[in-house]
């Protein structure tokens, strides 16, 4: 599986050196303790999820410096042995709460896909992709808060020994949001994962799975970002 690479941000803002050191020491102490019940329940819901067949979903090592507890998944949208999009979703939990999150849980994501040339030149593409993210969560009837992130377009042109390669463009979404907690202080992580998978398929250019979603606009399907 082609996992999305790159540093994830939790959208919490910067910390000075002293606070960061204190935070790392606290996380090291927390790591030796049994995870709290709400976090274990949220993780079990993620582990039990079954996405649509085109999505390959696997656990991956979680970042250790963003929160006392973290769990991560990586996914690739695959069709005919080609990766159409890939991404990573990280669940963060701080039992003490976080001012920037306005909650005790945070979801952080990185998603990438290659673009057709005509889509890459669309000046409204970043706004559209961001609306896909928030729209995917809202379409599942989920409550969330404090969304933040970036949508980046990148283009590559090849020269010299690589000159025969066609120019390529890529879209990348980095985002985080706070899932609202439900019974027992546990957010509906399975539903948030389903919404995230909806976004992956949408940006990969796959058609919606249900007739009721036929109005959803997706990126034109393209082989990429990496052959398997």
Secondary structure, 3 states (H helix, E strand, C coil): CCCCCCCCCCCCCCCCHHHHHHHHHHHHHHHCCCCCHHHHHHHHHHHCCCCCCCEEEEEECCCCCCCCEEEEEEEEEEECCEEEEEEEEEEEEEEEEECCCCEEEEEEEEEEEEECHHHHCCCCHHHHHHHHHHHHHHHCCCCEEEEEEEEEEEEECCCHHHCCCCCEEEEEEEEEEEECECHHHCECHHHHHHHHHHHHHHHHCCCCCCHHHCCCCCCCCCCCCEEC
